[in-house]
């Protein structure tokens, strides 16, 4: 195992956003957070598509937001994360009857054979790392997905809100990804089929008060040019066969 890998460590001893014991409480309990969760789930679910008879891997699965969603629908759902504590939380969200499991591993060194999965996802994860590490991780994800298999990758959008994202990037408050940077980490050996946006910048603070209206409305961010100014951006890739 390469000990020089870039790693963001999450456990129960941390006092910031990396504290596993408070991770879900901080992110998924308030009405505004649940609204954002629903909007992003709608986006990635549509891009992932039907999972009947398929194997899916969620890289950087954390406390199991994606894994719990996929486990009831896929033939096999696996969550991979480098944090034991995160994986313990993830297993609590999945029914024992579901065909699922978790694996402790770095995203740069996934312990799976070539072309094993039909679908691979990385949700709310890649933005924690440098561009070079993101590229290494995505290269490994492409290795374990089948030729013509699907990858769905979530990025922080540096252009969200037209001026909000660029200002936060300039002030170092939030380092999102520019379109060219995303293309760089994705590489050339795959085909981008869709780019969806999710969560209207700033406006979600009002929208979340009326979820019945605005959760469906947010789906207009799946289309250009709104997809390029939303807070989150999801890329759906098709893995190309090696020549």
HELIX and SHEET records of a PDB file:
HELIX    1   1 UNK A   23  UNK A   27  1                                   5    
HELIX    2   2 UNK A   31  UNK A   48  1                                  18    
HELIX    3   3 UNK A   65  UNK A   71  1                                   7    
HELIX    4   4 UNK A   84  UNK A   92  1                                   9    
HELIX    5   5 UNK A  126  UNK A  128  5                                   3    
HELIX    6   6 UNK A  131  UNK A  144  1                                  14    
HELIX    7   7 UNK A  164  UNK A  170  1                                   7    
HELIX    8   8 UNK A  179  UNK A  186  1                                   8    
HELIX    9   9 UNK A  204  UNK A  207  1                                   4    
HELIX   10  10 UNK A  208  UNK A  210  5                                   3    
HELIX   11  11 UNK A  211  UNK A  217  1                                   7    
HELIX   12  12 UNK A  218  UNK A  222  5                                   5    
HELIX   13  13 UNK A  226  UNK A  228  5                                   3    
SHEET    1   A 7 UNK A 100  UNK A 104  0                                        
SHEET    2   A 7 UNK A  76  UNK A  81  1                                        
SHEET    3   A 7 UNK A  55  UNK A  59  1                                        
SHEET    4   A 7 UNK A 117  UNK A 122  1                                        
SHEET    5   A 7 UNK A 145  UNK A 156  1                                        
SHEET    6   A 7 UNK A 232  UNK A 239 -1                                        
SHEET    7   A 7 UNK A 190  UNK A 198 -1                                        
END                                                                             
